[in-house]
C-alpha cells in the first residue's frame, strides 16, 4: 500500500488534468483515464486512508499480542527468579567453608536446611498460585 501510494502520489496532478480533459491529446472515450483514476488517491473509488488505517490497526493489534505474550513469559520468569532467590541465598551461606557454623555440627543440620529450602519454595509457590500470578 505504501509503495503503491508513493509511486502514484506524484502523478495525481497530471492524472487530474487528464481527467478534466485539459490535454488535446486525450479524448473523452479513452478508458485509460478511468483505470488510472482508480489508483489515484484523488478519487474516492479506493479509500486509501481507510486502507492505511486498517493496515496500521492490524499492525497495532499484532504488536499488542506480541507484547502480551512477552509480558506473560516475563511474569513467569520473574516468579521463578523470586522463588529461587532465597534458596540461592541459603545455598550461598551454607556453601561457605567456615568451621564455626553451629549448624554444621548438628546431626540433623543438613536435612533441616533441605526442609527449610523446600518449605520456603513451597510457601512461595502456594502464595503465587493463590494470588493467581502463576
C-alpha positions in Angstrom: 0.0 0.0 0.0 2.7 2.4 0.9 4.8 1.6 -2.1 1.8 2.0 -4.4 0.9 5.3 -2.8 4.5 6.6 -3.2 4.5 5.6 -6.8 1.2 7.2 -7.7 1.1 10.3 -5.5 3.4 12.5 -7.6 1.2 11.8 -10.7 -2.1 13.0 -9.1 -2.0 16.4 -10.7 -1.2 15.0 -14.1 -3.9 12.4 -13.9 -6.3 15.1 -12.6 -5.5 17.3 -15.7 -6.1 14.3 -17.9 -9.5 13.6 -16.3 -10.6 17.1 -16.7 -9.8 17.0 -20.4 -7.3 19.8 -20.4 -5.0 17.9 -22.8 -5.9 18.0 -26.6 -4.1 14.6 -26.9 -6.6 12.6 -24.8 -10.2 12.2 -25.9 -13.2 11.5 -23.7 -13.5 8.0 -24.9 -10.1 7.0 -23.6 -10.6 4.3 -21.0 -7.1 4.5 -19.6 -8.0 7.5 -17.6 -10.8 5.8 -15.7 -8.4 2.9 -15.0 -5.8 5.3 -13.6 -8.4 7.2 -11.6 -9.0 4.0 -9.6 -5.4 4.1 -8.4 -5.0 7.8 -7.6 -5.9 8.9 -4.2 -7.7 12.0 -5.6 -10.7 9.9 -6.5 -12.8 8.3 -3.7 -13.1 5.0 -5.6 -10.5 3.3 -3.4 -10.4 4.8 0.1 -6.6 4.9 0.6 -6.9 6.5 4.0 -9.2 3.7 5.1 -6.8 1.0 3.8 -3.9 2.7 5.5 -5.8 2.9 8.8 -6.7 -0.8 8.5 -3.1 -1.8 7.9 -2.0 0.4 10.8 -4.7 -1.1 13.0 -3.6 -4.6 12.1 0.0 -3.8 12.9 -1.0 -2.3 16.3 -3.0 -5.5 17.1 -0.1 -7.7 16.1 2.4 -5.7 18.2 -0.1 -5.7 21.1 -0.4 -9.5 21.0 3.3 -10.0 20.8 3.7 -7.6 23.8 1.1 -9.5 25.8 2.9 -12.8 25.1 6.2 -11.3 26.2 4.6 -10.0 29.4 3.2 -13.4 30.3 6.6 -15.0 29.7 8.4 -12.3 31.8 5.9 -12.7 34.6 6.6 -16.5 34.8 10.4 -15.9 34.7 10.1 -13.2 37.4 8.1 -15.6 39.7 10.7 -18.4 39.1 13.5 -16.0 39.9 11.7 -14.8 43.0 11.2 -18.3 44.3 14.9 -19.2 43.8 16.3 -16.0 45.3 16.0 -17.0 49.0 17.1 -20.6 48.1 20.2 -19.3 46.4 20.9 -17.1 49.4 20.7 -20.1 51.8 22.8 -22.3 49.5 25.4 -19.5 49.3 25.6 -19.1 53.1 25.9 -22.8 53.7 28.3 -23.2 50.8 30.9 -21.1 52.6 33.8 -23.0 54.1 33.6 -21.7 57.7 34.5 -24.0 60.6 32.5 -22.3 63.3 28.9 -22.5 62.0 26.8 -24.2 64.7 24.5 -25.9 62.2 27.4 -27.8 60.7 27.9 -29.8 63.9 24.2 -30.7 64.3 23.2 -34.2 63.5 20.1 -33.0 61.6 21.6 -29.8 60.2 21.8 -31.0 56.6 18.2 -32.4 56.4 16.9 -29.3 58.3 18.4 -26.9 55.6 16.8 -29.0 52.9 13.5 -28.9 54.7 13.7 -25.1 55.2 14.6 -24.6 51.5 11.8 -26.9 50.3 9.4 -25.2 52.7 10.3 -21.7 51.5 9.9 -22.7 47.9 6.5 -24.4 48.6 5.2 -21.5 50.6 6.1 -19.0 47.8 4.7 -21.3 45.1 1.4 -21.6 47.1 1.3 -17.8 47.6 1.8 -17.1 43.9 -0.9 -19.6 42.9 -3.4 -18.1 45.4 -2.7 -14.6 44.0 -3.3 -16.1 40.5 0.1 -14.9 39.3 1.1 -18.4 38.2 
